[in-house]
Amino acid sequence: MKLVRYGEAGRERPGLLDKAGAIRSLDGHVADIDAALLADAAALAALAKLDPASLPVVEGNPRLGCPLAGIGKIVGVGLNYHDHARECDLPIPTEPILFLKATTSLSGPDDAIRLPDGAEKADWEVELGVVIGRTARGVSLKDALSYVFGYCIAHDVSERAHQLERGGQWTKGKSHDTFCPVGPWLVSADEVGDPQTLDMWCDVSGVRRQSSSTAQMIFGVAEVVSYISQFMTLLPGDLIITGTPAGVGLGQRPPFYLKRGDTVRLAIAGLGEQQQAVV
């Protein structure tokens, strides 16, 4: 399934994408695409049995919101790609580096990125998002993927001056409003298959800056889910953003960053594409 939420911000409606790429309304079938739905096995089973052709087509080209409402927490994994660690001239981590990103940073996949006052070093980071489907606490590596409902694109926008030069707290540089566009779709795990074989890219104002694959992860999805669950309980609807490959602004020689007027496009195979104006 490819689940979507469409409509104006704060008033999104639930839907799914059919095989032709059209949005079909789920009104009357589910109240929303949210944590409560992911935790309800019977509701998910009923949803999976629906024939998309029987659902009303959503006409026009509506705005897409974050495909999951009520995300409880966003857990980030830093320096999780071999090539990104090298471009930052940092050692390969021996354990996943974790940080939290405020849920107020969430936005739709094509909503504008609003730079905060005083932003000097806003950076782009295409990332695979992992959405938890059931409560995970101390889970083993071999069982970890069974706790994943699905996957999505996440753009971990990062203000590097706030992240690295304001007391060492990564969360400060990653939590500004609009700094976590998610979507366009939430794709169920069965449709994605192996999460370690997905090509990904990011363009900034028409220039390809990142081009890689989730195969480059230092710690794969199963390792990340298992590891995080040793330190905190993961709940249905929690979002893990799993790191970014080489090509970020911080890694350029010399470094350069997003500015107002830029456009960012990013995609992951099977998960769709995002595009944001920087304002």
C-alpha positions as CSV (number, residue, x, y, z in Angstrom):
1,M,0.0,0.0,0.0
2,K,1.0,3.6,-0.7
3,L,-0.8,5.7,1.9
4,V,-1.2,9.5,1.5
5,R,-2.8,12.4,3.3
6,Y,-4.0,15.3,1.1
7,G,-5.5,18.7,1.5
8,E,-4.7,22.0,3.2
9,A,-2.3,21.9,6.1
10,G,-4.1,20.9,9.3
11,R,-7.1,19.5,7.4
12,E,-5.6,16.6,5.5
13,R,-7.8,13.7,4.4
14,P,-6.7,10.0,4.2
15,G,-6.1,8.3,0.9
16,L,-4.1,5.8,-1.0
17,L,-2.4,5.7,-4.3
18,D,-3.6,3.3,-7.0
19,K,-1.4,1.5,-9.5
20,A,-1.9,4.3,-12.1
21,G,-0.7,6.9,-9.6
22,A,-4.1,8.4,-8.8
23,I,-5.1,9.3,-5.3
24,R,-8.2,7.4,-4.0
25,S,-10.1,8.7,-1.1
26,L,-10.3,6.6,2.1
27,D,-13.1,8.7,3.6
28,G,-15.6,6.4,5.4
29,H,-13.0,3.7,5.7
30,V,-10.4,5.2,8.1
31,A,-10.5,8.4,10.2
32,D,-6.9,9.2,9.3
33,I,-3.5,7.7,8.6
34,D,-2.2,7.8,12.1
35,A,-0.6,5.8,14.9
36,A,-4.0,4.4,16.0
37,L,-4.5,2.9,12.5
38,L,-1.0,1.4,12.5
39,A,-1.6,-0.3,15.8
40,D,-5.0,-1.8,14.7
41,A,-4.3,-5.0,12.9
42,A,-7.9,-5.6,12.0
43,A,-8.2,-2.1,10.5
44,L,-5.0,-2.6,8.5
45,A,-6.2,-6.0,7.2
46,A,-9.5,-4.4,6.1
47,L,-7.6,-1.6,4.4
48,A,-5.4,-4.1,2.5
49,K,-8.5,-5.9,1.2
50,L,-10.0,-2.7,-0.4
51,D,-10.0,-2.6,-4.2
52,P,-8.6,0.8,-5.0
53,A,-10.8,0.9,-8.2
54,S,-13.8,0.9,-5.9
55,L,-12.7,4.1,-4.1
56,P,-13.5,7.7,-5.3
57,V,-10.7,9.4,-7.3
58,V,-9.5,12.6,-5.8
59,E,-9.7,15.1,-8.6
60,G,-7.1,17.8,-9.3
61,N,-3.7,18.1,-7.9
62,P,-4.2,18.6,-4.1
63,R,-1.4,19.5,-1.7
64,L,0.1,16.4,0.0
65,G,0.7,16.5,3.7
66,C,3.0,14.4,5.9
67,P,1.6,10.9,5.1
68,L,1.3,10.0,8.8
69,A,-0.5,12.1,11.4
70,G,0.4,12.3,15.1
71,I,4.0,11.1,14.8
72,G,5.0,10.6,18.4
73,K,8.8,11.1,18.1
74,I,11.4,11.5,15.4
75,V,14.7,9.6,16.2
76,G,17.6,10.5,13.9
77,V,20.7,8.5,13.2
78,G,23.8,10.6,12.4
79,L,26.8,9.7,10.2
80,N,25.2,6.5,9.1
81,Y,26.7,6.3,5.6
82,H,30.3,5.4,4.9
83,D,30.8,8.0,2.2
84,H,29.2,10.8,4.4
85,A,31.5,10.0,7.3
86,R,34.5,10.2,4.9
87,E,33.4,13.5,3.4
88,C,33.1,15.0,7.0
89,D,36.6,13.6,7.8
90,L,35.2,11.7,10.7
91,P,35.8,8.1,11.9
92,I,33.2,5.4,11.1
93,P,31.0,5.2,14.2
94,T,31.2,2.0,16.2
95,E,27.6,2.4,17.4
96,P,24.7,4.4,15.9
97,I,24.8,8.1,16.8
98,L,21.3,9.1,17.9
99,F,19.5,12.5,18.2
100,L,15.9,13.6,18.5
101,K,14.2,16.0,16.1
102,A,11.2,18.0,17.2
103,T,7.9,16.9,15.7
104,T,7.1,20.6,15.1
105,S,9.6,20.4,12.3
106,L,7.3,18.1,10.3
107,S,5.8,19.3,7.0
108,G,4.5,18.1,3.7
109,P,6.8,16.8,1.0
110,D,6.4,19.8,-1.3
111,D,5.9,22.5,1.4
112,A,8.4,25.3,1.4
113,I,11.5,25.2,3.6
114,R,11.4,28.4,5.7
115,L,14.8,29.4,6.8
116,P,14.8,30.9,10.4
117,D,16.1,34.4,11.1
118,G,19.9,34.3,11.3
119,A,20.2,31.0,9.4
120,E,23.7,30.8,7.9
121,K,24.3,27.1,7.1
122,A,21.1,25.4,6.2
123,D,21.9,22.0,4.6
124,W,20.1,19.3,2.7
125,E,20.0,15.6,3.6
126,V,17.9,13.0,1.8
127,E,17.1,10.1,4.2
128,L,15.1,6.9,4.3
129,G,12.4,7.2,6.9
130,V,11.3,4.1,8.9
131,V,7.8,4.1,10.5
132,I,7.3,1.8,13.4
133,G,4.1,-0.4,13.3
134,R,4.1,-2.0,16.8
135,T,5.6,-1.4,20.2
136,A,9.3,-2.2,20.1
137,R,11.2,-2.6,23.3
138,G,14.6,-4.4,23.5
139,V,14.0,-6.2,20.2
140,S,16.5,-8.5,18.7
141,L,18.3,-7.9,15.4
142,K,16.6,-10.9,13.7
143,D,13.1,-9.7,14.7
144,A,13.6,-6.0,14.2
145,L,12.1,-5.6,10.7
146,S,8.9,-7.2,11.9
147,Y,8.3,-4.0,13.9
148,V,8.4,-1.8,10.8
149,F,5.1,-0.8,9.2
150,G,6.6,1.0,6.3
151,Y,9.0,3.5,4.7
152,C,9.0,7.0,3.4
153,I,11.3,9.8,2.3
154,A,12.4,12.3,5.0
155,H,14.4,15.4,4.3
156,D,16.5,16.1,7.4
157,V,17.1,19.8,6.8
158,S,19.9,20.9,9.2
159,E,21.2,24.3,10.2
160,R,24.8,23.5,10.7
161,A,25.8,26.6,12.7
162,H,23.0,25.8,15.2
163,Q,23.9,22.0,15.1
164,L,27.7,22.3,15.5
165,E,28.5,25.8,16.8
166,R,25.9,26.4,19.5
167,G,26.9,24.0,22.3
168,G,27.1,20.7,20.5
169,Q,23.4,19.9,20.6
170,W,22.4,18.5,17.2
171,T,18.7,18.8,18.0
172,K,18.9,22.6,17.9
173,G,20.1,22.6,14.3
174,K,17.5,20.1,13.1
175,S,14.2,21.1,14.7
176,H,13.2,24.4,13.1
177,D,9.7,24.5,11.6
178,T,9.6,23.0,8.1
179,F,12.9,21.2,8.7
180,C,11.4,17.7,8.3
181,P,9.4,17.3,5.1
182,V,8.0,13.7,4.9
183,G,6.4,11.8,2.1
184,P,4.8,11.9,-0.5
185,W,3.7,8.4,0.5
186,L,4.0,6.0,3.4
187,V,4.7,2.7,1.7
188,S,4.1,-0.6,3.5
189,A,7.1,-2.7,4.1
190,D,5.8,-5.6,2.0
191,E,5.7,-3.4,-1.0
192,V,9.2,-2.0,-0.4
193,G,11.0,-5.3,0.2
194,D,14.6,-5.1,1.1
195,P,15.2,-1.6,2.6
196,Q,19.0,-1.8,1.9
197,T,18.7,-1.8,-1.9
198,L,17.1,1.6,-2.5
199,D,18.7,4.2,-4.8
200,M,18.4,7.8,-3.6
201,W,19.3,11.3,-4.9
202,C,19.0,15.0,-4.1
203,D,19.3,18.0,-6.5
204,V,19.8,21.5,-5.3
205,S,18.7,24.2,-7.8
206,G,19.0,21.7,-10.7
207,V,22.4,20.3,-9.7
208,R,22.8,16.7,-8.5
209,R,24.4,16.8,-5.1
210,Q,23.7,13.4,-3.6
211,S,23.5,10.1,-5.5
212,S,23.8,6.9,-3.5
213,S,21.9,3.9,-2.1
214,T,20.8,2.6,1.2
215,A,23.3,-0.2,0.7
216,Q,25.9,2.4,1.8
217,M,24.4,2.5,5.4
218,I,26.9,1.7,8.1
219,F,24.0,0.4,10.3
220,G,21.1,-1.1,8.3
221,V,17.4,-0.6,9.2
222,A,17.2,-3.8,11.3
223,E,20.3,-2.8,13.3
224,V,19.0,0.7,13.8
225,V,15.6,-0.4,15.0
226,S,17.0,-3.0,17.4
227,Y,19.7,-0.6,18.7
228,I,17.3,2.3,19.4
229,S,14.8,-0.1,21.1
230,Q,17.5,-0.9,23.7
231,F,17.4,2.8,24.9
232,M,13.8,3.9,24.4
233,T,10.5,2.3,23.6
234,L,9.4,2.7,20.0
235,L,5.7,3.1,19.5
236,P,3.4,2.7,16.5
237,G,3.8,5.9,14.4
238,D,7.3,6.8,15.6
239,L,9.6,7.9,12.8
240,I,13.3,6.9,12.5
241,I,15.3,8.9,10.0
242,T,18.3,6.8,9.1
243,G,21.1,9.1,7.9
244,T,22.2,10.7,4.7
245,P,24.9,9.8,2.1
246,A,27.7,12.0,0.8
247,G,27.1,15.3,-1.0
248,V,25.7,17.6,1.6
249,G,26.6,21.2,1.7
250,L,28.9,20.7,4.7
251,G,30.9,18.2,2.7
252,Q,31.5,20.5,-0.3
253,R,35.0,22.1,-0.8
254,P,34.5,24.8,0.1
255,P,31.2,24.2,2.0
256,F,28.1,26.1,0.8
257,Y,24.5,26.0,2.0
258,L,20.9,26.6,1.0
259,K,19.8,30.2,0.3
260,R,16.4,31.7,-0.2
261,G,15.4,31.1,-3.8
262,D,16.9,27.6,-4.0
263,T,14.8,24.6,-5.0
264,V,15.5,21.1,-3.5
265,R,14.3,17.9,-5.2
266,L,14.9,14.5,-3.6
267,A,13.8,11.0,-4.3
268,I,14.2,7.4,-3.1
269,A,13.3,4.4,-5.4
270,G,9.7,3.2,-4.8
271,L,9.0,6.0,-2.3
272,G,8.3,8.9,-4.6
273,E,9.8,12.4,-4.9
274,Q,9.8,15.6,-2.9
275,Q,10.4,19.2,-4.1
276,Q,10.7,22.3,-1.8
277,A,11.3,25.9,-2.4
278,V,13.6,27.6,0.1
279,V,12.1,30.8,1.4
